[in-house]
Amino acid sequence: MLIERVWLIVRSGSQASQRQARRCVADLKALGVEVIVAVSGLSSNPFPGLLATEPRLPDLALVLGGDGTVLGAARHLARHNVPILSFNVGGHLGFLTHDPRLMRLSASGAQPSDPADSLWQRLHDDRFALERRLMLEAQVDRGDGVLLGDDSDGAHCALNDFYLRPCLDELSPTCVLELEIDGEVVDQYRGDGLIIATPTGSTGYAMAAGGPILHPGIEAIVITPICPMSLSSRAVVVPPRARLIVWPLGESSRRVKLWKDGAHATELEPGDRCIVQRSPHPALFVILEQSPSYYRTLTRKLHWAGSLNGAEAGPN
């Protein structure tokens, strides 16, 4: 990989991320790489500004933080085909990030045991893989046929999921949502809302709501009701080319909020419709592990294989 320009995205409020960022900047500048450092968090979104003011796109986005920081980067950079390399520095679960021990730097006296195995040399020698993750996009039709999305990108994008939940909790914590798949009405969900997730997002909110876990190598969309009042309402897995339309029903006061990867997107009221489908732009992730295992990640992050009950390890 030819790296001349890097956007270094640092998790807001994390001293660990800031320390590692300083080391990365020292390394990259010593190699003659131009580095742009930006902070990303709940109250700071650097990407609209970067995309509007920077003269050209980076060769790599290096993300230091947790899954939330990675999700923000993917939502904005996927449509520009910018590869993302992420490390879990200051984050929590880290489903989408590398172990920070793979981040072998050379600054501050932290020389790797083998200089050829440093992070920058591995990237220079193309000793990595590029993984493409399915993303979703959503647009809202207010009834006039005009599709509205994000102001900067034209459509709301999500790597994990979109979900719709009641807007005004003081009225009622429930809503009624009608789901149409490829032009056919499938169900009306009365409950706390509806989640539309990718395989990447199947281990997030969708899993917590009782949905299935999908391997990221499977291209599909998972539709999971949140606390439905009907026992017959179940999670459904549909093909990736399915076109989903969600209609809020009820009085005009029964507005719902649309969320993308846990970030607020917009509000809908009865009469509006939300159109969700596969994005033409997958997220690109740089994979450093030589033998990555999705099941090992699940076991470690979700405490499977008896780690919660203290059972003896199996023969495998």
C-alpha positions in Angstrom: 0.0 0.0 0.0 1.4 3.4 -1.0 0.7 5.7 1.9 1.3 9.4 1.4 -1.6 10.8 3.3 -3.4 9.5 6.5 -6.4 10.8 8.4 -5.8 9.8 12.0 -9.1 9.6 13.8 -8.9 9.7 17.6 -11.6 8.8 20.1 -12.8 11.9 22.0 -12.0 12.0 25.7 -9.6 9.1 25.6 -6.1 9.8 26.9 -4.9 6.4 25.7 -6.0 7.2 22.2 -4.3 10.6 22.3 -1.0 9.1 23.6 -1.0 6.5 20.8 -1.9 9.2 18.3 1.1 11.2 19.1 3.3 8.2 18.6 1.7 7.5 15.2 2.1 11.0 14.1 5.8 10.9 15.0 6.3 7.6 13.1 4.4 8.7 10.0 6.0 12.1 9.7 9.4 10.4 10.0 8.4 8.4 7.0 7.4 11.5 5.1 3.6 10.8 5.4 1.2 13.7 5.7 -1.0 13.3 8.7 -4.3 15.0 9.5 -5.5 14.4 13.1 -9.2 14.7 14.0 -11.2 13.9 17.1 -14.4 11.9 16.8 -17.1 11.3 19.5 -20.7 11.8 20.5 -20.4 15.6 20.3 -17.7 15.9 17.6 -18.1 14.7 14.0 -14.9 15.7 12.0 -15.8 14.1 8.7 -18.1 16.7 7.1 -15.4 19.3 7.7 -12.6 17.1 6.5 -14.4 16.1 3.3 -15.3 19.7 2.6 -12.0 21.3 3.2 -9.2 18.8 2.6 -7.7 19.0 -0.9 -7.8 15.2 -1.4 -8.8 12.0 0.2 -6.4 10.0 2.4 -4.8 6.7 1.3 -5.8 5.3 4.8 -8.0 6.2 7.7 -6.3 5.1 10.9 -8.9 4.9 13.7 -7.9 4.8 17.4 -10.9 4.1 19.6 -13.8 1.7 20.0 -16.6 0.4 17.7 -18.5 3.7 17.9 -15.5 5.6 16.5 -15.2 3.0 13.7 -18.9 3.2 12.8 -18.6 7.0 12.4 -15.7 6.6 10.1 -17.4 3.9 8.0 -20.6 6.0 7.6 -18.7 8.8 6.0 -15.7 7.2 4.2 -17.3 4.0 2.7 -18.7 5.9 -0.3 -15.2 7.3 -0.9 -13.6 3.9 -0.9 -11.1 4.9 1.9 -9.7 1.9 3.7 -10.1 1.9 7.5 -7.5 0.4 9.9 -8.7 0.5 13.5 -7.3 -0.4 16.9 -9.2 -0.8 20.1 -7.6 2.0 22.1 -9.8 3.5 24.8 -12.9 1.5 23.5 -14.9 -1.2 25.0 -16.1 -4.4 23.2 -14.1 -3.7 20.0 -15.9 -6.1 17.6 -14.6 -4.0 14.6 -11.1 -3.2 15.9 -7.7 -4.9 16.1 -6.0 -5.8 19.3 -3.7 -2.8 20.2 -0.8 -5.3 20.5 -0.8 -5.5 16.7 0.0 -1.8 16.6 3.8 -2.2 16.6 5.2 1.3 16.4 8.8 2.6 16.4 8.4 5.9 18.2 9.3 6.7 21.8 11.7 3.8 22.0 9.1 1.2 21.3 11.1 -0.6 18.7 9.4 -3.9 17.4 11.5 -7.0 17.9 11.7 -7.3 14.1 11.7 -3.9 12.2 10.2 -5.7 9.2 7.2 -6.5 11.3 6.4 -2.9 12.2 2.9 -1.7 11.4 4.1 0.7 8.7 6.4 -1.9 7.0 3.5 -4.4 6.9 1.3 -1.9 5.2 4.2 -0.9 2.8 4.7 -4.6 1.9 1.0 -5.3 1.4 0.9 -7.8 4.2 -2.7 -7.4 5.0 -6.1 -8.2 3.6 -9.0 -5.9 2.6 -12.4 -6.9 3.9 -15.6 -5.5 2.5 -18.6 -5.1 4.9 -22.1 -4.7 3.7 -23.7 -1.3 4.5 -27.2 0.0 4.4 -28.6 3.3 3.3 -31.9 5.0 4.2 -34.0 7.8 2.7 -37.3 9.4 3.8 -40.2 10.2 1.6 -42.5 12.9 3.3 -45.3 12.0 0.8 -44.2 14.2 -2.0 -42.0 11.7 -3.7 -38.8 13.5 -2.8 -36.3 11.2 -1.1 -34.4 12.9 1.7 -31.2 11.7 3.4 -28.2 13.1 5.0 -27.3 16.6 4.0 -23.7 15.8 3.1 -24.1 12.3 1.5 -27.6 12.3 0.0 -28.6 9.2 2.0 -28.3 8.1 5.6 -25.7 5.3 5.9 -25.2 2.7 8.5 -22.7 -0.1 9.0 -24.4 -1.7 12.0 -28.1 -0.9 11.8 -31.0 1.5 11.4 -33.7 1.4 14.0 -37.0 3.3 14.5 -38.3 4.0 18.0 -41.0 6.2 19.5 -40.1 9.9 19.5 -42.1 11.1 22.5 -41.8 8.8 25.5 -44.2 10.9 27.5 -47.1 9.8 25.3 -46.3 6.1 25.1 -43.2 4.0 24.7 -44.7 2.0 21.9 -45.4 2.6 18.2 -47.0 0.9 15.2 -44.8 0.3 12.2 -45.9 -1.4 8.9 -43.2 -3.2 7.0 -43.2 -3.6 3.2 -40.6 -5.9 1.5 -40.1 -5.6 -2.2 -43.6 -4.1 -2.7 -45.4 -6.6 -0.4 -46.7 -5.7 3.1 -45.3 -8.3 5.4 -46.4 -7.3 9.0 -47.5 -4.5 11.3 -45.3 -4.3 14.4 -46.7 -2.9 17.6 -44.1 -2.5 20.2 -41.0 -0.5 21.1 -39.7 -0.3 17.5 -37.9 -2.1 14.7 -34.3 -2.8 13.9 -32.9 -3.3 10.4 -29.3 -4.6 10.7 -26.4 -5.8 8.6 -24.5 -9.0 9.5 -21.9 -6.7 11.1 -24.7 -5.2 13.2 -26.3 -8.5 14.1 -24.1 -8.7 17.3 -25.3 -5.3 18.4 -28.8 -4.0 19.2 -30.4 -6.6 17.0 -28.8 -9.4 19.1 -29.9 -7.7 22.3 -33.5 -7.7 20.9 -33.4 -11.4 20.3 -32.3 -11.4 16.7 -29.9 -14.0 15.1 -26.1 -13.6 14.8 -25.0 -13.6 11.2 -21.4 -14.2 10.0 -20.2 -11.1 8.2 -19.4 -13.2 5.2 -23.1 -13.7 4.7 -24.8 -11.0 2.7 -28.2 -10.5 4.1 -30.4 -8.0 6.1 -31.8 -8.8 9.5 -35.2 -7.3 10.5 -35.8 -7.6 14.3 -38.8 -6.2 16.2 -38.1 -4.6 19.6 -40.3 -6.0 22.3 -43.3 -6.8 20.0 -46.7 -7.2 21.6 -47.5 -10.1 19.3 -45.7 -13.4 20.0 -45.9 -14.2 16.3 -43.6 -11.2 15.4 -40.2 -12.7 14.9 -36.8 -11.7 13.4 -36.6 -12.2 9.6 -33.5 -12.5 7.4 -34.0 -11.3 3.9 -31.7 -11.2 0.8 -29.3 -8.2 0.5 -31.1 -6.8 -2.6 -34.4 -6.5 -0.7 -36.0 -3.1 -0.7 -37.6 -2.4 2.7 -40.2 0.4 3.4 -41.3 1.2 6.9 -44.4 3.2 7.5 -45.3 4.8 10.9 -49.0 4.4 11.6 -51.4 6.1 14.1 -52.2 9.7 15.0 -50.0 12.5 13.7 -48.5 12.9 17.2 -47.1 9.3 17.0 -43.8 10.3 15.5 -40.8 8.0 15.5 -37.1 8.7 15.4 -34.8 7.0 12.9 -31.3 6.1 14.3 -28.2 5.1 12.3 -25.6 3.1 14.2 -27.0 4.6 17.4 -26.7 8.2 16.1 -29.8 10.3 15.5 -30.7 10.6 11.8 -34.2 12.2 11.5 -37.8 12.0 12.6 -40.8 10.5 10.8 -44.5 10.9 11.4 -47.5 8.9 10.1 -47.7 9.5 6.3 -43.9 9.4 5.9 -42.1 6.4 4.7 -38.5 5.2 5.4 -36.9 3.3 2.5 -33.9 1.1 3.5 -31.8 -0.9 1.1 -28.3 -2.1 0.6 -25.7 0.7 0.0 -23.7 0.4 -3.2 -20.6 1.3 -1.2 -19.3 -1.3 1.2 -17.0 -0.4 4.1 -13.4 -1.3 3.5 -11.4 -2.6 6.4 -7.7 -3.4 6.6 -7.2 -6.8 8.3 -3.8 -7.5 9.8 -4.4 -10.8 11.4 -3.0 -13.7 9.3 -5.7 -16.2 10.5 -8.7 -14.1 11.7 -11.5 -16.0 13.3 -15.0 -14.6 13.7 -15.9 -17.3 16.2 -12.9 -16.6 18.3 -14.0 -13.0 18.4 -17.5 -14.0 19.5 -16.2 -16.3 22.2 -13.9 -13.6 23.6 -16.2 -10.6 23.3 -19.5 -12.4 24.3 -17.9 -14.6 27.0 -18.9 -17.9 25.4 -17.5 -21.4 26.0 -18.3 -21.4 29.7 -16.3 -18.3 30.7 -19.3 -17.0 32.7 -20.1 -20.1 34.7 -16.6 -21.4 35.4 -17.2 -24.7 33.6 -14.1 -26.8 32.7 -12.8 -26.3 29.2 -13.8 -28.9 26.6 -11.4 -31.2 24.8 -11.1 -28.8 21.9 
